[in-house]
Amino acid sequence: MRATTSILVADQESDSRSRLTRALRREGYETLLASTGAEAVELARSPLVRITILDVLLPDLSGIETFELISGFREVEGIFLARERTKETMVRLLDAGAYTVLDKPPRLDWLLEAVRQLDRRLGGENEGRRDRASPRNDGTKGAGGTPA
């Protein structure tokens, strides 16, 4: 049996961390929570962390700097949350290796779909699980963020 994929969630807002954690745990993922970039870097040393969800604006380091530090000692995938997506920020995120960038707060169905796709690509235990509220493929649009 493969180990469950652990997801590192770094966001300075406790309500946001709680919301994301509840959604991820319902999908069967383990979560590690950080409120700062430095805390996220330390937690990322866990061997099961393979996916990170990082707020672009953390209080000490930016989400980009945090991801670059983590990527320096392990292979991880990055999903970023941003309130404002300027061209400069998007270029920096993509250069750093972002898998996707979602609006903050993100639509949970889009976030969960990005996590499921990464988990399948990484061969995690949770691969193949589908949420009842997964995005519809009927061309409808919703508010809250767009996958990159």
C-alpha positions in Angstrom: 0.0 0.0 0.0 1.3 3.4 -1.0 1.6 6.2 1.6 -1.1 8.9 1.6 0.0 12.1 -0.1 0.6 14.8 2.4 -0.2 18.4 1.4 1.6 21.4 2.9 -0.8 24.3 3.2 0.9 27.7 4.0 -1.4 30.6 4.5 -1.2 33.4 7.1 -5.0 33.4 7.5 -6.2 30.8 9.9 -9.8 30.7 8.4 -8.3 30.0 5.0 -6.0 27.2 6.3 -9.0 25.6 8.1 -11.3 25.8 5.0 -8.6 24.2 2.8 -7.7 21.6 5.4 -11.4 20.5 5.8 -11.8 20.1 2.0 -8.5 18.2 1.6 -9.1 15.8 4.5 -12.6 15.0 3.1 -10.7 13.9 0.0 -8.5 11.6 2.1 -5.3 13.8 2.1 -3.2 14.4 5.1 -2.3 18.1 5.7 0.5 20.0 7.3 -0.3 23.6 8.2 2.0 26.6 8.3 1.3 30.3 8.8 4.7 31.5 7.7 7.2 30.7 5.0 9.8 29.6 7.5 7.4 27.2 9.1 6.4 25.8 5.7 10.1 25.2 4.8 10.6 23.3 8.1 7.4 21.2 7.6 8.3 20.4 4.0 11.1 18.2 5.3 8.5 15.5 5.9 9.1 12.7 3.4 5.4 12.5 2.4 5.0 16.2 1.4 4.8 16.2 -2.4 2.3 18.9 -3.0 2.3 22.5 -1.6 -0.5 25.0 -1.5 1.1 28.4 -0.8 -0.4 31.8 -0.4 1.7 34.2 -2.5 1.8 36.7 0.4 3.1 35.1 3.6 4.3 37.4 6.4 8.0 36.6 6.4 8.8 35.1 3.0 6.8 35.3 -0.2 5.1 32.1 -1.3 7.5 32.1 -4.3 10.6 32.4 -2.0 9.2 29.6 0.2 8.6 27.3 -2.8 12.1 28.0 -4.1 13.6 27.2 -0.7 11.6 23.9 -0.5 12.5 23.0 -4.1 16.1 23.4 -3.2 16.0 20.2 -1.0 13.1 18.2 -2.4 10.9 17.7 -5.4 7.5 19.2 -4.8 4.6 20.6 -6.8 3.3 24.0 -6.1 -0.3 25.4 -6.3 -0.3 29.1 -5.5 -3.1 31.3 -4.2 -3.1 35.0 -5.1 -5.5 37.8 -4.5 -3.9 39.8 -7.3 -2.3 38.2 -10.3 -0.1 40.8 -12.0 1.9 39.9 -15.0 5.1 40.2 -13.0 3.8 37.8 -10.3 2.6 35.3 -12.8 5.9 35.3 -14.6 7.8 34.7 -11.3 5.4 31.9 -10.3 5.7 30.1 -13.6 9.5 30.6 -13.6 9.6 29.1 -10.1 7.7 26.0 -11.4 4.1 26.7 -10.3 1.7 23.9 -11.4 -1.2 26.4 -11.2 -2.2 29.7 -9.7 -5.7 30.2 -8.3 -7.5 33.3 -7.0 -7.7 33.7 -3.3 -9.9 32.5 -1.9 -10.0 29.6 -4.4 -13.0 27.7 -5.7 -12.6 24.5 -3.8 -13.7 22.3 -6.7 -10.9 23.8 -8.9 -8.4 23.5 -6.1 -9.4 19.8 -5.4 -9.2 19.0 -9.1 -5.7 20.4 -9.4 -4.7 18.4 -6.3 -6.2 15.2 -7.8 -4.4 15.7 -11.0 -1.1 16.2 -9.3 -1.7 13.2 -7.1 -2.4 11.0 -10.1 0.7 12.3 -11.8 2.8 11.5 -8.7 1.2 8.1 -8.2 -0.3 8.8 -4.8 -2.7 6.6 -2.9 -5.5 9.0 -3.4 -5.3 8.9 -7.2 -8.6 8.2 -8.9 -10.8 9.6 -6.1 -13.4 12.0 -7.4 -15.3 14.5 -5.4 -19.1 14.8 -6.0 -18.6 18.6 -6.5 -15.9 18.2 -9.2 -15.9 20.8 -11.9 -18.5 20.3 -14.7 -17.2 19.9 -18.2 -20.2 21.7 -19.8 -18.6 25.1 -20.5 -20.1 26.9 -17.6 -17.9 29.4 -15.8 -17.8 30.3 -12.1 -16.3 32.9 -10.0 -13.3 32.5 -7.7 -10.3 31.6 -9.9 -9.1 30.1 -13.1 -6.7 27.3 -13.4 -3.5 28.4 -15.1 
